[in-house]
Amino acid sequence: MRGEEMGATQWLVTLTFRVTVSGVRSKDDSVAAGLDQLKLGLCSGEDIPVEASVRRITNLVEEEPIFGVRW
């Protein structure tokens, strides 16, 4: 059974990873290059700066839009 089916508390966790890219011309290209750099860093065990914010979900309907790239 999944946690929400058992009445468990749900949390929205937002992770912000910071990477620096260069040699790109557009915002879209910078996002793609940043994701590539993040994936490579995670796979190689590199220490990547990250910030996390967490809040309890009180309404099970999506409370806010989540922007960005979904993996």
LOLUM-992765 format. One record per residue: x, y, z of N, C-alpha, C in turn. Coordinates in pm, whole numbers, plus 50000, padded with zeros to 5 digits. Layout:
BEGIN
@n_east->X | n_north->Y | n_up->Z | ca_east->X | ca_north->Y | ca_up->Z | c_east->X | c_north->Y | c_up->Z
...
END
This chain:
BEGIN
@n_east->50083 | n_north->49882 | n_up->50000 | ca_east->50000 | ca_north->50000 | ca_up->50000 | c_east->50087 | c_north->50124 | c_up->50000
@n_east->50045 | n_north->50226 | n_up->49928 | ca_east->50119 | ca_north->50351 | ca_up->49925 | c_east->50087 | c_north->50432 | c_up->50049
@n_east->50181 | n_north->50520 | n_up->50090 | ca_east->50167 | ca_north->50598 | ca_up->50212 | c_east->50040 | c_north->50678 | c_up->50221
@n_east->49998 | n_north->50743 | n_up->50109 | ca_east->49879 | ca_north->50827 | ca_up->50115 | c_east->49753 | c_north->50744 | c_up->50135
@n_east->49755 | n_north->50616 | n_up->50097 | ca_east->49640 | ca_north->50530 | ca_up->50115 | c_east->49625 | c_north->50489 | c_up->50261
@n_east->49734 | n_north->50491 | n_up->50335 | ca_east->49732 | ca_north->50451 | ca_up->50474 | c_east->49714 | c_north->50572 | c_up->50566
@n_east->49695 | n_north->50691 | n_up->50512 | ca_east->49675 | ca_north->50809 | ca_up->50593 | c_east->49805 | c_north->50872 | c_up->50642
@n_east->49918 | n_north->50836 | n_up->50581 | ca_east->50046 | ca_north->50893 | ca_up->50622 | c_east->50055 | c_north->51039 | c_up->50580
@n_east->50131 | n_north->51116 | n_up->50655 | ca_east->50154 | ca_north->51256 | ca_up->50622 | c_east->50232 | c_north->51264 | c_up->50491
@n_east->50193 | n_north->51358 | n_up->50406 | ca_east->50266 | ca_north->51379 | ca_up->50281 | c_east->50339 | c_north->51512 | c_up->50288
@n_east->50456 | n_north->51517 | n_up->50225 | ca_east->50540 | ca_north->51635 | ca_up->50226 | c_east->50577 | c_north->51673 | c_up->50084
@n_east->50583 | n_north->51802 | n_up->50058 | ca_east->50634 | ca_north->51852 | ca_up->49930 | c_east->50777 | c_north->51895 | c_up->49954
@n_east->50871 | n_north->51827 | n_up->49888 | ca_east->51013 | ca_north->51857 | ca_up->49904 | c_east->51061 | c_north->51920 | c_up->49774
@n_east->51115 | n_north->52041 | n_up->49783 | ca_east->51168 | ca_north->52111 | ca_up->49667 | c_east->51319 | c_north->52119 | c_up->49682
@n_east->51390 | n_north->52060 | n_up->49587 | ca_east->51536 | ca_north->52061 | ca_up->49589 | c_east->51587 | c_north->52156 | c_up->49482
@n_east->51679 | n_north->52242 | n_up->49519 | ca_east->51741 | ca_north->52335 | ca_up->49425 | c_east->51889 | c_north->52303 | c_up->49416
@n_east->51932 | n_north->52257 | n_up->49300 | ca_east->52073 | ca_north->52228 | ca_up->49274 | c_east->52134 | c_north->52347 | c_up->49202
@n_east->52257 | n_north->52380 | n_up->49237 | ca_east->52324 | ca_north->52493 | ca_up->49174 | c_east->52444 | c_north->52443 | c_up->49095
@n_east->52441 | n_north->52469 | n_up->48965 | ca_east->52554 | ca_north->52438 | ca_up->48878 | c_east->52579 | c_north->52560 | c_up->48790
@n_east->52701 | n_north->52575 | n_up->48743 | ca_east->52737 | ca_north->52686 | ca_up->48656 | c_east->52771 | c_north->52630 | c_up->48519
@n_east->52715 | n_north->52690 | n_up->48415 | ca_east->52743 | ca_north->52646 | ca_up->48278 | c_east->52795 | c_north->52765 | c_up->48199
@n_east->52870 | n_north->52737 | n_up->48095 | ca_east->52918 | ca_north->52842 | ca_up->48006 | c_east->52915 | c_north->52791 | c_up->47864
@n_east->52930 | n_north->52882 | n_up->47771 | ca_east->52934 | ca_north->52844 | ca_up->47629 | c_east->52797 | c_north->52814 | c_up->47569
@n_east->52691 | n_north->52861 | n_up->47633 | ca_east->52557 | ca_north->52842 | ca_up->47578 | c_east->52499 | c_north->52977 | c_up->47540
@n_east->52404 | n_north->52976 | n_up->47447 | ca_east->52353 | ca_north->53102 | ca_up->47395 | c_east->52214 | c_north->53138 | c_up->47444
@n_east->52139 | n_north->53041 | n_up->47491 | ca_east->52001 | ca_north->53070 | ca_up->47528 | c_east->51968 | c_north->53013 | c_up->47665
@n_east->51856 | n_north->53058 | n_up->47718 | ca_east->51809 | ca_north->53008 | ca_up->47847 | c_east->51781 | c_north->52858 | c_up->47838
@n_east->51715 | n_north->52815 | n_up->47731 | ca_east->51684 | ca_north->52672 | ca_up->47714 | c_east->51812 | c_north->52589 | c_up->47707
@n_east->51913 | n_north->52639 | n_up->47634 | ca_east->52039 | ca_north->52567 | ca_up->47624 | c_east->52109 | c_north->52559 | c_up->47760
@n_east->52096 | n_north->52666 | n_up->47840 | ca_east->52159 | ca_north->52665 | ca_up->47971 | c_east->52092 | c_north->52563 | c_up->48063
@n_east->51960 | n_north->52549 | n_up->48052 | ca_east->51889 | ca_north->52449 | ca_up->48133 | c_east->51934 | c_north->52308 | c_up->48093
@n_east->51941 | n_north->52283 | n_up->47963 | ca_east->51984 | ca_north->52151 | ca_up->47916 | c_east->52127 | c_north->52122 | c_up->47960
@n_east->52217 | n_north->52220 | n_up->47948 | ca_east->52356 | ca_north->52201 | ca_up->47988 | c_east->52366 | c_north->52182 | c_up->48139
@n_east->52285 | n_north->52255 | n_up->48214 | ca_east->52285 | ca_north->52240 | ca_up->48360 | c_east->52238 | c_north->52103 | c_up->48403
@n_east->52133 | n_north->52052 | n_up->48337 | ca_east->52085 | ca_north->51917 | ca_up->48369 | c_east->52190 | c_north->51811 | c_up->48336
@n_east->52256 | n_north->51828 | n_up->48222 | ca_east->52362 | ca_north->51734 | ca_up->48186 | c_east->52474 | c_north->51736 | c_up->48290
@n_east->52513 | n_north->51857 | n_up->48331 | ca_east->52619 | ca_north->51870 | ca_up->48431 | c_east->52576 | c_north->51809 | c_up->48564
@n_east->52450 | n_north->51831 | n_up->48602 | ca_east->52398 | ca_north->51774 | ca_up->48726 | c_east->52399 | c_north->51621 | c_up->48721
@n_east->52350 | n_north->51564 | n_up->48612 | ca_east->52349 | ca_north->51417 | ca_up->48597 | c_east->52489 | c_north->51360 | c_up->48606
@n_east->52584 | n_north->51422 | n_up->48534 | ca_east->52722 | ca_north->51373 | ca_up->48538 | c_east->52780 | c_north->51382 | c_up->48679
@n_east->52753 | n_north->51494 | n_up->48746 | ca_east->52804 | ca_north->51511 | ca_up->48882 | c_east->52746 | c_north->51410 | c_up->48979
@n_east->52616 | n_north->51384 | n_up->48969 | ca_east->52553 | ca_north->51286 | ca_up->49057 | c_east->52607 | c_north->51146 | c_up->49032
@n_east->52624 | n_north->51112 | n_up->48904 | ca_east->52673 | ca_north->50978 | ca_up->48870 | c_east->52818 | c_north->50957 | c_up->48915
@n_east->52896 | n_north->51064 | n_up->48916 | ca_east->53038 | ca_north->51050 | ca_up->48953 | c_east->53060 | c_north->51068 | c_up->49103
@n_east->52954 | n_north->51097 | n_up->49177 | ca_east->52967 | ca_north->51114 | ca_up->49321 | c_east->53018 | c_north->51250 | c_up->49363
@n_east->53019 | n_north->51344 | n_up->49269 | ca_east->53065 | ca_north->51480 | ca_up->49297 | c_east->52974 | c_north->51547 | c_up->49400
@n_east->53032 | n_north->51631 | n_up->49482 | ca_east->52955 | ca_north->51706 | ca_up->49582 | c_east->52891 | c_north->51827 | c_up->49512
@n_east->52758 | n_north->51828 | n_up->49502 | ca_east->52686 | ca_north->51933 | ca_up->49432 | c_east->52607 | c_north->52013 | c_up->49534
@n_east->52622 | n_north->52148 | n_up->49533 | ca_east->52545 | ca_north->52230 | ca_up->49627 | c_east->52395 | c_north->52212 | c_up->49606
@n_east->52322 | n_north->52194 | n_up->49716 | ca_east->52178 | ca_north->52176 | ca_up->49706 | c_east->52111 | c_north->52245 | c_up->49824
@n_east->51996 | n_north->52304 | n_up->49797 | ca_east->51912 | ca_north->52362 | ca_up->49902 | c_east->51781 | c_north->52285 | c_up->49900
@n_east->51722 | n_north->52267 | n_up->50016 | ca_east->51595 | ca_north->52195 | ca_up->50025 | c_east->51495 | c_north->52276 | c_up->50104
@n_east->51372 | n_north->52277 | n_up->50057 | ca_east->51263 | ca_north->52333 | ca_up->50136 | c_east->51155 | c_north->52226 | c_up->50144
@n_east->51093 | n_north->52218 | n_up->50259 | ca_east->50996 | ca_north->52112 | ca_up->50284 | c_east->50873 | c_north->52173 | c_up->50350
@n_east->50757 | n_north->52127 | n_up->50306 | ca_east->50634 | ca_north->52168 | ca_up->50375 | c_east->50533 | c_north->52055 | c_up->50367
@n_east->50451 | n_north->52050 | n_up->50467 | ca_east->50348 | ca_north->51947 | ca_up->50475 | c_east->50239 | c_north->51978 | c_up->50372
@n_east->50192 | n_north->51876 | n_up->50305 | ca_east->50081 | ca_north->51891 | ca_up->50211 | c_east->49953 | c_north->51871 | c_up->50290
@n_east->49870 | n_north->51975 | n_up->50292 | ca_east->49747 | ca_north->51967 | ca_up->50369 | c_east->49626 | c_north->51937 | c_up->50281
@n_east->49636 | n_north->51970 | n_up->50154 | ca_east->49528 | ca_north->51944 | ca_up->50059 | c_east->49584 | c_north->51847 | c_up->49956
@n_east->49527 | n_north->51729 | n_up->49943 | ca_east->49583 | ca_north->51627 | ca_up->49855 | c_east->49572 | c_north->51661 | c_up->49707
@n_east->49494 | n_north->51763 | n_up->49673 | ca_east->49491 | ca_north->51811 | ca_up->49535 | c_east->49620 | c_north->51889 | c_up->49516
@n_east->49677 | n_north->51886 | n_up->49396 | ca_east->49801 | ca_north->51960 | ca_up->49374 | c_east->49782 | c_north->52104 | c_up->49414
@n_east->49858 | n_north->52148 | n_up->49513 | ca_east->49842 | ca_north->52281 | ca_up->49567 | c_east->49909 | c_north->52388 | c_up->49484
@n_east->50013 | n_north->52353 | n_up->49413 | ca_east->50085 | ca_north->52452 | ca_up->49336 | c_east->50146 | c_north->52385 | c_up->49214
@n_east->50162 | n_north->52462 | n_up->49108 | ca_east->50227 | ca_north->52403 | ca_up->48990 | c_east->50375 | c_north->52380 | c_up->49018
@n_east->50428 | n_north->52276 | n_up->48961 | ca_east->50570 | ca_north->52247 | ca_up->48974 | c_east->50632 | c_north->52269 | c_up->48837
@n_east->50724 | n_north->52364 | n_up->48829 | ca_east->50785 | ca_north->52400 | ca_up->48702 | c_east->50918 | c_north->52333 | c_up->48688
@n_east->50963 | n_north->52317 | n_up->48564 | ca_east->51095 | ca_north->52261 | ca_up->48540 | c_east->51086 | c_north->52132 | c_up->48462
@n_east->51194 | n_north->52061 | n_up->48466 | ca_east->51204 | ca_north->51937 | ca_up->48390 | c_east->51177 | c_north->51821 | c_up->48482
@n_east->51091 | n_north->51731 | n_up->48438 | ca_east->51064 | ca_north->51610 | ca_up->48515 | c_east->51145 | c_north->51497 | c_up->48457
@n_east->51212 | n_north->51422 | n_up->48545 | ca_east->51292 | ca_north->51309 | ca_up->48500 | c_east->51212 | c_north->51184 | c_up->48502
END
